[in-house]
């Protein structure tokens, strides 16, 4: 049934737009010789992450070399999400008084990584939704992790970075293949009940998880990031970091229930919840708590994408 609907929609969109999609984009992808380079700021932050002796002064120096990044970090610390009542005017104060060293380290890396990618803003795969989903994920995943059994041990800094970057394939897709990206957005509009992940794989032969992993590996990002970028739509993956991967899957499922992200039509079987030792009702309780912050998250995403 899904295949029949997709075939019908492919023909309908093609006849109206004049755009003929490739049956399989893997050849086009393999022919690309240059990805957007890893920004210098991101490269310096990765070096800092690998240095156990790194400190706040070094992080402040890196961020302040990038005025846009510095302004974003200060705006973050000043947002209602963190409830700080004083005035934040410097990167150092943002780190020390509000956000903390590891949080800013990961956030700065995420912002720097996104900087060279020029993808469309609108639609379920656009950069505005990317940021809404990423920011909501950083809040939801950390809260879910706090209620997991003690034996499900995960590092908060890894959770945060995974939450921020696991859908990085969408902005790369839009950056490298804007015509195909727009075509898929049209396809989604006429097939709102179908899985985006299945639809992009069916239509193009590749999906955002594969494309995102390609970028993460090219940029030598930490392996935990590459692994989960690749597997985050497969809750039955049992390799390294599999519990963090399952947490990412559950996060996406929950956010999909309130219309955020690409997992609106994703299912979450009982055995997936059991892998984390988490009752579905508890997950939905955490989601309910998050909903009071959604408008603030949307406003922050609008700032990041120039919508306001």
VENJOFEN-V328952 format. One record per pair of residues at least 24 apart in sequence whose ideal C-beta (glycine too) atoms are under 10 Angstrom apart, sorted by the first residue. I is the first residue (numbers start at 1). J is the second residue. D is the distance in Angstrom with one decimal. If there is no record, write none. Layout:
# VENJOFEN-V328952
<<I | J | D> <I | J | D>>
This chain:
# VENJOFEN-V328952
<<1 | 194 | 9.8> <2 | 191 | 8.7> <2 | 193 | 9.4> <2 | 194 | 6.0> <2 | 195 | 8.1> <2 | 198 | 7.0> <2 | 199 | 8.5> <2 | 202 | 8.0> <3 | 198 | 9.8> <3 | 202 | 7.3> <5 | 190 | 8.9> <5 | 191 | 6.0> <5 | 193 | 8.6> <5 | 194 | 6.8> <5 | 199 | 9.7> <6 | 187 | 7.7> <6 | 190 | 9.9> <6 | 191 | 6.8> <6 | 194 | 7.2> <6 | 198 | 8.7> <6 | 199 | 6.6> <6 | 202 | 5.7> <6 | 203 | 7.1> <7 | 202 | 9.3> <8 | 190 | 8.9> <8 | 191 | 9.1> <9 | 186 | 8.6> <9 | 187 | 5.7> <9 | 188 | 9.4> <9 | 189 | 9.3> <9 | 190 | 4.9> <9 | 191 | 5.3> <9 | 194 | 8.8> <9 | 199 | 9.0> <9 | 203 | 9.4> <10 | 183 | 9.2> <10 | 187 | 7.1> <10 | 190 | 9.7> <10 | 191 | 9.8> <10 | 202 | 9.2> <10 | 203 | 7.0> <12 | 186 | 9.3> <12 | 187 | 9.4> <12 | 190 | 6.7> <13 | 183 | 6.7> <13 | 184 | 9.7> <13 | 186 | 5.0> <13 | 187 | 6.1> <13 | 189 | 9.1> <13 | 190 | 6.9> <13 | 191 | 9.9> <14 | 183 | 8.5> <14 | 186 | 9.8> <16 | 186 | 8.5> <17 | 179 | 9.5> <17 | 182 | 8.5> <17 | 183 | 7.1> <17 | 186 | 6.9> <19 | 179 | 6.1> <19 | 180 | 8.4> <19 | 182 | 8.0> <19 | 183 | 5.5> <19 | 186 | 8.9> <20 | 183 | 9.2> <21 | 179 | 8.6> <21 | 180 | 6.2> <21 | 183 | 5.4> <21 | 184 | 8.3> <21 | 187 | 8.6> <21 | 203 | 6.2> <21 | 204 | 7.0> <22 | 177 | 9.2> <22 | 179 | 10.0> <22 | 180 | 7.2> <22 | 183 | 9.8> <22 | 203 | 8.9> <22 | 204 | 6.7> <22 | 205 | 8.0> <23 | 203 | 8.6> <23 | 204 | 8.2> <23 | 205 | 7.1> <24 | 203 | 9.4> <24 | 204 | 6.9> <24 | 205 | 3.5> <24 | 206 | 7.9> <25 | 173 | 9.3> <25 | 176 | 9.6> <25 | 177 | 7.0> <25 | 180 | 6.7> <25 | 200 | 9.4> <25 | 203 | 8.7> <25 | 204 | 4.3> <25 | 205 | 5.7> <25 | 206 | 5.3> <25 | 207 | 9.9> <25 | 210 | 10.0> <25 | 211 | 8.9> <26 | 204 | 8.3> <26 | 205 | 5.2> <26 | 206 | 5.7> <26 | 210 | 8.9> <27 | 205 | 8.8> <28 | 176 | 8.8> <28 | 177 | 7.5> <28 | 180 | 8.7> <28 | 204 | 9.0> <28 | 205 | 9.7> <28 | 206 | 9.2> <29 | 173 | 10.0> <29 | 176 | 7.9> <29 | 177 | 8.6> <29 | 204 | 9.3> <29 | 205 | 9.2> <29 | 206 | 6.4> <29 | 210 | 8.6> <29 | 211 | 7.2> <29 | 214 | 7.3> <30 | 214 | 10.0> <32 | 176 | 6.8> <32 | 177 | 9.7> <32 | 214 | 9.3> <34 | 218 | 9.7> <35 | 116 | 9.2> <35 | 172 | 8.0> <35 | 175 | 9.3> <35 | 176 | 8.0> <35 | 214 | 7.7> <35 | 215 | 6.1> <35 | 218 | 5.1> <35 | 219 | 7.9> <36 | 113 | 9.8> <36 | 115 | 9.1> <36 | 116 | 4.1> <36 | 117 | 6.3> <36 | 118 | 8.6> <36 | 171 | 10.0> <36 | 172 | 7.9> <36 | 175 | 6.7> <36 | 176 | 8.5> <36 | 215 | 8.0> <36 | 218 | 9.3> <36 | 219 | 9.1> <37 | 116 | 6.9> <37 | 218 | 9.4> <37 | 219 | 8.6> <38 | 112 | 8.6> <38 | 113 | 7.6> <38 | 116 | 8.2> <38 | 215 | 9.2> <38 | 218 | 8.0> <38 | 219 | 4.4> <38 | 220 | 7.8> <38 | 221 | 8.6> <39 | 66 | 8.4> <39 | 69 | 9.4> <39 | 109 | 9.9> <39 | 111 | 9.6> <39 | 112 | 5.0> <39 | 113 | 7.2> <39 | 114 | 9.1> <39 | 115 | 5.2> <39 | 116 | 5.8> <39 | 219 | 9.4> <40 | 65 | 8.5> <40 | 66 | 8.7> <40 | 112 | 8.5> <41 | 65 | 7.0> <41 | 66 | 4.9> <41 | 68 | 9.7> <41 | 69 | 6.3> <41 | 108 | 7.4> <41 | 109 | 8.6> <41 | 111 | 8.6> <41 | 112 | 4.2> <41 | 113 | 9.2> <41 | 115 | 7.6> <42 | 66 | 9.9> <42 | 69 | 9.8> <42 | 108 | 8.4> <42 | 109 | 5.9> <42 | 110 | 9.0> <42 | 111 | 8.8> <42 | 112 | 3.8> <42 | 113 | 5.2> <42 | 114 | 9.3> <42 | 115 | 7.8> <42 | 116 | 9.1> <42 | 219 | 7.5> <42 | 221 | 8.9> <43 | 109 | 9.9> <43 | 112 | 8.6> <43 | 219 | 8.4> <43 | 220 | 8.9> <44 | 108 | 9.7> <44 | 109 | 9.7> <44 | 112 | 8.7> <45 | 69 | 9.6> <45 | 104 | 9.8> <45 | 105 | 6.6> <45 | 106 | 8.8> <45 | 107 | 9.9> <45 | 108 | 5.6> <45 | 109 | 4.6> <45 | 110 | 9.6> <45 | 111 | 9.6> <45 | 112 | 6.2> <45 | 113 | 9.0> <46 | 105 | 10.0> <46 | 109 | 6.9> <46 | 112 | 9.4> <46 | 113 | 9.6> <46 | 219 | 8.3> <46 | 220 | 7.4> <46 | 221 | 7.4> <46 | 222 | 8.0> <48 | 105 | 6.7> <48 | 108 | 9.2> <48 | 109 | 9.0> <49 | 102 | 9.3> <49 | 105 | 6.3> <49 | 106 | 8.3> <49 | 109 | 7.3> <49 | 157 | 8.5> <49 | 161 | 9.1> <49 | 222 | 7.5> <50 | 222 | 8.8> <54 | 101 | 8.5> <54 | 105 | 8.1> <55 | 101 | 7.9> <56 | 91 | 9.3> <56 | 92 | 6.8> <56 | 95 | 5.6> <56 | 96 | 6.7> <56 | 100 | 9.8> <56 | 101 | 5.7> <56 | 104 | 8.7> <56 | 105 | 9.7> <57 | 92 | 8.4> <59 | 91 | 8.1> <59 | 92 | 9.2> <59 | 95 | 6.8> <59 | 101 | 6.7> <59 | 102 | 9.9> <59 | 104 | 6.4> <59 | 105 | 6.0> <59 | 108 | 7.3> <60 | 90 | 8.2> <60 | 91 | 5.1> <60 | 92 | 5.1> <60 | 93 | 9.9> <60 | 94 | 9.2> <60 | 95 | 6.9> <60 | 96 | 9.5> <60 | 104 | 9.0> <61 | 91 | 9.3> <62 | 91 | 9.5> <62 | 105 | 9.5> <62 | 108 | 7.4> <62 | 112 | 9.1> <63 | 91 | 5.0> <63 | 92 | 9.4> <63 | 94 | 8.9> <63 | 95 | 8.7> <63 | 104 | 7.5> <63 | 105 | 9.6> <63 | 107 | 9.8> <63 | 108 | 5.6> <63 | 111 | 9.4> <63 | 112 | 9.1> <64 | 90 | 8.7> <64 | 91 | 5.7> <64 | 92 | 9.0> <66 | 108 | 8.5> <66 | 111 | 8.9> <66 | 112 | 7.3> <66 | 115 | 8.4> <68 | 111 | 8.5> <68 | 112 | 9.8> <68 | 115 | 7.8> <69 | 107 | 9.4> <69 | 108 | 6.1> <69 | 111 | 5.7> <69 | 112 | 6.3> <69 | 115 | 7.9> <70 | 94 | 8.8> <70 | 108 | 9.2> <71 | 303 | 9.8> <72 | 107 | 8.3> <72 | 108 | 8.5> <72 | 111 | 5.7> <72 | 112 | 9.9> <72 | 300 | 9.4> <72 | 303 | 8.0> <72 | 304 | 7.0> <73 | 98 | 9.8> <73 | 99 | 7.5> <73 | 103 | 9.8> <73 | 104 | 6.0> <73 | 107 | 6.8> <73 | 108 | 6.4> <73 | 111 | 7.9> <74 | 98 | 9.6> <74 | 99 | 10.0> <75 | 300 | 7.9> <75 | 303 | 6.5> <75 | 304 | 9.1> <76 | 103 | 9.0> <76 | 104 | 8.4> <76 | 107 | 6.7> <76 | 108 | 9.8> <76 | 111 | 9.1> <76 | 135 | 9.6> <76 | 300 | 7.4> <76 | 303 | 9.4> <76 | 304 | 9.7> <77 | 103 | 9.6> <77 | 104 | 8.5> <77 | 107 | 10.0> <79 | 135 | 10.0> <79 | 293 | 9.9> <79 | 296 | 6.4> <79 | 297 | 9.2> <79 | 299 | 8.0> <79 | 300 | 6.0> <79 | 303 | 9.0> <80 | 293 | 8.3> <80 | 295 | 9.4> <80 | 296 | 5.2> <80 | 299 | 8.7> <80 | 300 | 9.5> <81 | 135 | 8.6> <81 | 138 | 9.8> <81 | 139 | 7.6> <81 | 293 | 6.2> <81 | 296 | 5.4> <81 | 297 | 7.4> <81 | 299 | 9.8> <81 | 300 | 7.5> <82 | 296 | 10.0> <100 | 156 | 9.8> <100 | 157 | 9.9> <101 | 157 | 9.6> <102 | 155 | 9.2> <102 | 156 | 7.1> <102 | 157 | 4.6> <102 | 160 | 7.8> <102 | 161 | 9.7> <103 | 138 | 9.0> <103 | 142 | 9.8> <103 | 156 | 8.6> <103 | 157 | 8.0> <103 | 160 | 6.7> <105 | 157 | 7.4> <105 | 160 | 9.4> <105 | 161 | 9.0> <106 | 138 | 8.7> <106 | 156 | 9.2> <106 | 157 | 5.7> <106 | 158 | 8.7> <106 | 159 | 9.4> <106 | 160 | 4.8> <106 | 161 | 4.6> <106 | 162 | 9.6> <106 | 163 | 9.2> <106 | 164 | 6.8> <106 | 165 | 9.2> <107 | 135 | 9.9> <107 | 138 | 8.3> <107 | 160 | 7.6> <107 | 161 | 8.9> <107 | 164 | 7.3> <109 | 160 | 9.9> <109 | 161 | 6.8> <109 | 164 | 8.2> <109 | 165 | 8.4> <109 | 221 | 8.7> <109 | 222 | 9.6> <109 | 225 | 9.6> <110 | 134 | 7.3> <110 | 135 | 9.9> <110 | 138 | 8.8> <110 | 160 | 8.5> <110 | 161 | 6.8> <110 | 163 | 9.1> <110 | 164 | 4.0> <110 | 165 | 5.9> <110 | 168 | 9.0> <111 | 164 | 8.8> <111 | 304 | 7.9> <113 | 161 | 9.8> <113 | 164 | 8.7> <113 | 165 | 6.7> <113 | 168 | 7.1> <113 | 171 | 9.5> <113 | 215 | 8.7> <113 | 216 | 8.9> <113 | 219 | 7.4> <113 | 221 | 7.8> <113 | 225 | 9.6> <114 | 164 | 9.0> <114 | 165 | 8.6> <114 | 168 | 7.8> <114 | 171 | 6.5> <114 | 172 | 9.9> <114 | 304 | 8.4> <116 | 171 | 9.7> <116 | 172 | 9.9> <116 | 175 | 8.0> <117 | 168 | 8.1> <117 | 170 | 9.3> <117 | 171 | 4.2> <117 | 172 | 6.0> <117 | 173 | 9.5> <117 | 174 | 7.6> <117 | 175 | 4.5> <117 | 176 | 9.0> <117 | 215 | 8.7> <118 | 171 | 8.3> <118 | 174 | 7.8> <118 | 175 | 5.4> <118 | 176 | 9.9> <118 | 178 | 8.6> <119 | 170 | 7.0> <119 | 171 | 4.2> <119 | 172 | 7.6> <119 | 173 | 7.2> <119 | 174 | 2.7> <119 | 175 | 5.0> <119 | 176 | 9.0> <119 | 177 | 9.6> <119 | 178 | 7.6> <119 | 181 | 6.9> <119 | 305 | 10.0> <120 | 170 | 9.9> <120 | 171 | 9.2> <120 | 174 | 5.3> <120 | 175 | 9.4> <120 | 178 | 6.8> <120 | 181 | 6.4> <120 | 182 | 6.9> <120 | 185 | 7.7> <121 | 174 | 9.3> <121 | 301 | 9.9> <121 | 302 | 9.7> <121 | 305 | 5.2> <121 | 306 | 7.8> <121 | 307 | 7.2> <122 | 182 | 9.8> <122 | 185 | 7.8> <122 | 305 | 9.5> <122 | 307 | 9.8> <123 | 170 | 9.6> <123 | 174 | 9.0> <123 | 181 | 8.4> <123 | 182 | 8.3> <123 | 184 | 8.7> <123 | 185 | 4.2> <123 | 186 | 9.1> <123 | 188 | 7.3> <123 | 189 | 8.3> <124 | 170 | 8.9> <124 | 184 | 9.4> <124 | 185 | 7.2> <124 | 188 | 5.9> <124 | 189 | 9.0> <124 | 192 | 9.3> <124 | 196 | 6.7> <124 | 259 | 9.4> <124 | 260 | 9.5> <124 | 261 | 7.8> <124 | 262 | 6.2> <124 | 264 | 8.0> <125 | 167 | 8.6> <125 | 169 | 9.3> <125 | 170 | 4.6> <125 | 171 | 8.5> <125 | 173 | 7.1> <125 | 174 | 6.7> <125 | 181 | 6.8> <125 | 182 | 9.8> <125 | 184 | 7.0> <125 | 185 | 6.4> <125 | 188 | 7.8> <125 | 196 | 7.5> <125 | 200 | 8.7> <125 | 208 | 7.5> <125 | 261 | 9.8> <125 | 262 | 7.0> <126 | 170 | 7.9> <126 | 171 | 8.6> <126 | 174 | 7.2> <126 | 181 | 8.7> <126 | 185 | 7.7> <126 | 305 | 8.2> <127 | 170 | 8.1> <127 | 171 | 5.7> <127 | 174 | 7.5> <127 | 175 | 9.7> <127 | 301 | 8.6> <127 | 304 | 8.0> <127 | 305 | 5.2> <127 | 306 | 9.5> <127 | 307 | 9.8> <128 | 298 | 8.7> <128 | 301 | 5.7> <128 | 302 | 7.0> <128 | 304 | 8.4> <128 | 305 | 4.7> <128 | 306 | 9.4> <128 | 307 | 6.3> <129 | 167 | 9.1> <129 | 170 | 8.2> <129 | 259 | 9.9> <129 | 260 | 7.5> <129 | 261 | 7.0> <129 | 262 | 8.3> <129 | 301 | 8.0> <129 | 305 | 9.5> <130 | 164 | 9.9> <130 | 167 | 6.0> <130 | 168 | 8.3> <130 | 169 | 9.9> <130 | 170 | 5.5> <130 | 171 | 5.8> <130 | 174 | 9.1> <130 | 261 | 8.8> <130 | 262 | 9.6> <130 | 301 | 8.2> <130 | 304 | 9.4> <130 | 305 | 8.6> <131 | 164 | 9.4> <131 | 171 | 9.6> <131 | 297 | 8.5> <131 | 298 | 9.1> <131 | 300 | 7.4> <131 | 301 | 3.8> <131 | 302 | 8.5> <131 | 303 | 9.0> <131 | 304 | 5.0> <131 | 305 | 6.2> <131 | 307 | 9.8> <132 | 255 | 9.0> <132 | 260 | 6.0> <132 | 261 | 7.9> <132 | 294 | 8.3> <132 | 297 | 6.1> <132 | 298 | 5.8> <132 | 299 | 10.0> <132 | 300 | 8.6> <132 | 301 | 4.4> <132 | 302 | 8.8> <132 | 304 | 9.6> <132 | 305 | 9.4> <133 | 163 | 9.2> <133 | 164 | 9.9> <133 | 166 | 9.3> <133 | 167 | 6.4> <133 | 170 | 9.1> <133 | 251 | 9.4> <133 | 252 | 8.0> <133 | 255 | 6.3> <133 | 256 | 9.4> <133 | 260 | 5.4> <133 | 261 | 4.0> <133 | 262 | 7.7> <133 | 263 | 9.1> <133 | 297 | 9.3> <133 | 301 | 8.7> <134 | 163 | 6.7> <134 | 164 | 5.0> <134 | 165 | 7.5> <134 | 166 | 8.3> <134 | 167 | 6.9> <134 | 168 | 9.0> <134 | 261 | 9.0> <134 | 297 | 9.4> <134 | 301 | 8.2> <134 | 304 | 9.4> <135 | 163 | 8.6> <135 | 164 | 8.1> <135 | 260 | 9.8> <135 | 293 | 9.2> <135 | 294 | 9.7> <135 | 296 | 9.1> <135 | 297 | 4.7> <135 | 298 | 8.8> <135 | 300 | 5.9> <135 | 301 | 6.1> <135 | 304 | 8.5> <136 | 163 | 8.6> <136 | 251 | 8.5> <136 | 254 | 9.4> <136 | 255 | 5.7> <136 | 258 | 8.8> <136 | 260 | 5.7> <136 | 261 | 7.9> <136 | 287 | 9.6> <136 | 290 | 6.7> <136 | 291 | 9.6> <136 | 293 | 8.1> <136 | 294 | 7.0> <136 | 297 | 5.4> <136 | 298 | 9.1> <136 | 301 | 9.0> <137 | 162 | 8.3> <137 | 163 | 3.8> <137 | 164 | 7.2> <137 | 165 | 9.6> <137 | 166 | 7.5> <137 | 167 | 8.5> <137 | 248 | 7.8> <137 | 251 | 5.4> <137 | 252 | 7.6> <137 | 254 | 9.6> <137 | 255 | 6.8> <137 | 260 | 8.9> <137 | 261 | 7.9> <137 | 290 | 10.0> <137 | 297 | 9.9> <138 | 162 | 9.3> <138 | 163 | 4.4> <138 | 164 | 5.9> <138 | 251 | 9.7> <138 | 297 | 9.3> <139 | 163 | 8.3> <139 | 251 | 9.8> <139 | 286 | 9.4> <139 | 289 | 9.3> <139 | 290 | 5.8> <139 | 293 | 6.5> <139 | 294 | 9.6> <139 | 296 | 9.9> <139 | 297 | 7.3> <140 | 247 | 9.6> <140 | 250 | 9.1> <140 | 251 | 5.3> <140 | 252 | 9.5> <140 | 254 | 6.5> <140 | 255 | 6.7> <140 | 260 | 9.6> <140 | 283 | 9.0> <140 | 286 | 6.6> <140 | 287 | 6.8> <140 | 289 | 9.2> <140 | 290 | 5.4> <140 | 293 | 9.7> <141 | 166 | 9.6> <141 | 244 | 8.8> <141 | 247 | 5.9> <141 | 248 | 7.0> <141 | 250 | 8.7> <141 | 251 | 4.9> <141 | 252 | 9.7> <141 | 254 | 9.7> <141 | 255 | 9.9> <141 | 286 | 9.7> <142 | 247 | 9.9> <142 | 251 | 9.9> <142 | 286 | 10.0> <143 | 251 | 9.8> <143 | 283 | 9.8> <143 | 285 | 9.9> <143 | 286 | 5.0> <143 | 287 | 9.1> <143 | 289 | 7.2> <143 | 290 | 7.2> <144 | 247 | 6.2> <144 | 250 | 6.9> <144 | 251 | 6.6> <144 | 254 | 8.2> <144 | 276 | 8.0> <144 | 278 | 7.1> <144 | 282 | 8.4> <144 | 283 | 6.5> <144 | 286 | 5.6> <144 | 287 | 9.0> <144 | 290 | 9.8> <145 | 243 | 9.7> <145 | 244 | 8.9> <145 | 247 | 6.6> <145 | 251 | 9.8> <145 | 276 | 9.2> <145 | 278 | 9.9> <146 | 286 | 8.8> <147 | 276 | 9.6> <147 | 277 | 9.6> <147 | 278 | 7.1> <147 | 279 | 9.5> <147 | 282 | 5.9> <147 | 283 | 8.6> <147 | 285 | 8.8> <147 | 286 | 6.9> <148 | 243 | 8.3> <148 | 247 | 7.8> <148 | 276 | 5.7> <148 | 277 | 6.2> <148 | 278 | 6.1> <148 | 282 | 9.5> <149 | 276 | 8.0> <149 | 277 | 4.2> <149 | 278 | 8.3> <150 | 277 | 9.6> <151 | 243 | 9.6> <151 | 277 | 7.8> <152 | 243 | 5.6> <152 | 244 | 9.3> <152 | 246 | 9.3> <152 | 247 | 8.3> <152 | 275 | 8.9> <152 | 276 | 6.0> <152 | 277 | 6.1> <152 | 278 | 8.5> <153 | 243 | 8.5> <154 | 224 | 10.0> <154 | 241 | 8.6> <154 | 243 | 6.7> <154 | 244 | 5.4> <154 | 247 | 7.0> <154 | 276 | 10.0> <155 | 224 | 8.8> <155 | 244 | 8.7> <158 | 222 | 7.9> <158 | 224 | 5.4> <158 | 225 | 8.3> <158 | 228 | 9.0> <158 | 241 | 7.9> <158 | 244 | 6.5> <159 | 224 | 9.9> <159 | 244 | 6.8> <159 | 247 | 7.2> <159 | 248 | 8.8> <159 | 251 | 9.5> <161 | 221 | 8.8> <161 | 222 | 7.5> <161 | 224 | 7.9> <161 | 225 | 6.1> <161 | 228 | 9.5> <162 | 222 | 9.6> <162 | 224 | 6.9> <162 | 225 | 6.4> <162 | 227 | 9.2> <162 | 228 | 5.0> <162 | 229 | 8.3> <162 | 232 | 8.2> <162 | 241 | 8.5> <162 | 244 | 6.2> <162 | 245 | 8.4> <162 | 247 | 8.3> <162 | 248 | 5.9> <162 | 251 | 9.3> <163 | 228 | 9.7> <163 | 244 | 9.9> <163 | 247 | 9.1> <163 | 248 | 7.4> <163 | 251 | 7.0> <163 | 252 | 10.0> <164 | 225 | 9.3> <165 | 212 | 7.9> <165 | 215 | 9.7> <165 | 216 | 7.6> <165 | 221 | 7.8> <165 | 222 | 9.9> <165 | 225 | 5.8> <165 | 226 | 9.8> <165 | 228 | 8.6> <165 | 229 | 6.8> <166 | 208 | 9.7> <166 | 209 | 8.4> <166 | 212 | 7.6> <166 | 216 | 9.8> <166 | 225 | 7.9> <166 | 228 | 5.5> <166 | 229 | 5.4> <166 | 230 | 9.4> <166 | 231 | 9.4> <166 | 232 | 4.9> <166 | 233 | 9.6> <166 | 244 | 9.9> <166 | 245 | 9.0> <166 | 248 | 5.5> <166 | 249 | 9.7> <166 | 251 | 8.9> <166 | 252 | 8.1> <167 | 208 | 6.5> <167 | 209 | 8.6> <167 | 212 | 7.0> <167 | 229 | 8.1> <167 | 232 | 8.0> <167 | 248 | 9.7> <167 | 252 | 8.5> <167 | 261 | 7.3> <167 | 262 | 6.9> <167 | 263 | 9.9> <168 | 208 | 8.2> <168 | 209 | 9.7> <168 | 211 | 8.6> <168 | 212 | 4.4> <168 | 213 | 8.9> <168 | 215 | 6.3> <168 | 216 | 6.8> <168 | 219 | 9.8> <168 | 221 | 9.0> <168 | 225 | 8.5> <168 | 229 | 6.2> <169 | 200 | 9.3> <169 | 206 | 9.1> <169 | 207 | 7.3> <169 | 208 | 3.1> <169 | 209 | 5.9> <169 | 210 | 7.1> <169 | 211 | 4.2> <169 | 212 | 2.9> <169 | 213 | 7.5> <169 | 214 | 8.2> <169 | 215 | 7.4> <169 | 216 | 9.1> <169 | 229 | 6.8> <169 | 230 | 9.3> <169 | 232 | 9.8> <170 | 196 | 9.6> <170 | 200 | 9.6> <170 | 208 | 5.0> <170 | 211 | 8.4> <170 | 212 | 7.7> <170 | 261 | 9.8> <170 | 262 | 7.6> <171 | 208 | 9.2> <171 | 211 | 9.9> <171 | 212 | 8.8> <171 | 215 | 9.3> <172 | 208 | 7.9> <172 | 211 | 5.5> <172 | 212 | 6.2> <172 | 214 | 7.8> <172 | 215 | 5.1> <172 | 216 | 9.6> <173 | 200 | 8.1> <173 | 204 | 9.0> <173 | 206 | 8.8> <173 | 207 | 8.9> <173 | 208 | 5.7> <173 | 210 | 10.0> <173 | 211 | 5.4> <173 | 212 | 8.3> <173 | 215 | 9.9> <174 | 208 | 9.7> <175 | 211 | 10.0> <175 | 215 | 9.5> <176 | 211 | 7.8> <176 | 214 | 9.9> <176 | 215 | 9.3> <177 | 204 | 8.4> <177 | 206 | 9.9> <177 | 211 | 8.8> <180 | 204 | 6.5> <184 | 208 | 9.8> <188 | 262 | 9.2> <188 | 264 | 9.9> <191 | 265 | 9.8> <192 | 264 | 8.1> <192 | 265 | 8.3> <193 | 264 | 9.0> <193 | 265 | 6.3> <194 | 264 | 9.9> <194 | 265 | 6.5> <195 | 233 | 8.9> <195 | 262 | 8.6> <195 | 263 | 8.4> <195 | 264 | 8.8> <195 | 265 | 5.1> <195 | 266 | 6.8> <195 | 267 | 9.2> <196 | 233 | 9.6> <196 | 256 | 9.9> <196 | 261 | 9.1> <196 | 262 | 4.5> <196 | 263 | 8.0> <196 | 264 | 7.9> <196 | 265 | 7.6> <196 | 266 | 8.9> <197 | 232 | 9.5> <197 | 233 | 5.0> <197 | 234 | 9.8> <197 | 252 | 9.9> <197 | 262 | 6.7> <197 | 263 | 8.0> <197 | 265 | 9.2> <197 | 266 | 7.8> <198 | 233 | 9.2> <198 | 265 | 8.9> <198 | 266 | 10.0> <199 | 262 | 9.9> <199 | 265 | 9.7> <200 | 262 | 9.2> <201 | 233 | 9.5> <207 | 233 | 7.8> <207 | 262 | 10.0> <208 | 232 | 9.7> <208 | 233 | 9.0> <208 | 262 | 7.7> <209 | 233 | 5.8> <209 | 234 | 8.5> <232 | 263 | 9.5> <233 | 262 | 8.8> <233 | 263 | 8.1> <233 | 266 | 7.8> <235 | 266 | 9.4> <235 | 267 | 9.6> <235 | 268 | 7.5> <235 | 269 | 7.9> <235 | 271 | 8.4> <235 | 272 | 4.4> <235 | 273 | 9.5> <235 | 275 | 7.3> <235 | 276 | 9.8> <236 | 269 | 9.4> <236 | 271 | 8.4> <236 | 272 | 8.0> <236 | 275 | 8.8> <238 | 275 | 9.2> <242 | 275 | 7.9> <243 | 275 | 6.9> <243 | 276 | 6.5> <243 | 277 | 9.6> <244 | 276 | 9.9> <245 | 275 | 9.7> <246 | 272 | 6.2> <246 | 273 | 8.8> <246 | 274 | 9.8> <246 | 275 | 4.9> <246 | 276 | 5.7> <246 | 278 | 9.3> <247 | 275 | 9.2> <247 | 276 | 6.3> <247 | 278 | 8.7> <249 | 275 | 9.4> <249 | 276 | 9.6> <250 | 275 | 9.0> <250 | 276 | 6.7> <250 | 278 | 7.2> <250 | 280 | 9.0> <250 | 283 | 6.2> <251 | 283 | 8.9> <251 | 286 | 9.8> <251 | 287 | 9.3> <253 | 280 | 9.6> <253 | 283 | 8.5> <253 | 287 | 9.8> <254 | 280 | 9.3> <254 | 283 | 5.8> <254 | 284 | 7.1> <254 | 286 | 7.8> <254 | 287 | 4.7> <254 | 288 | 10.0> <254 | 290 | 8.5> <255 | 287 | 7.7> <255 | 290 | 8.6> <255 | 294 | 9.8> <257 | 283 | 9.7> <257 | 284 | 7.8> <257 | 287 | 7.0> <258 | 287 | 7.0> <258 | 288 | 9.5> <258 | 290 | 8.5> <258 | 291 | 6.6> <258 | 294 | 7.5> <259 | 294 | 9.9> <260 | 290 | 9.8> <260 | 294 | 7.8> <260 | 297 | 8.9> <260 | 298 | 9.4>>
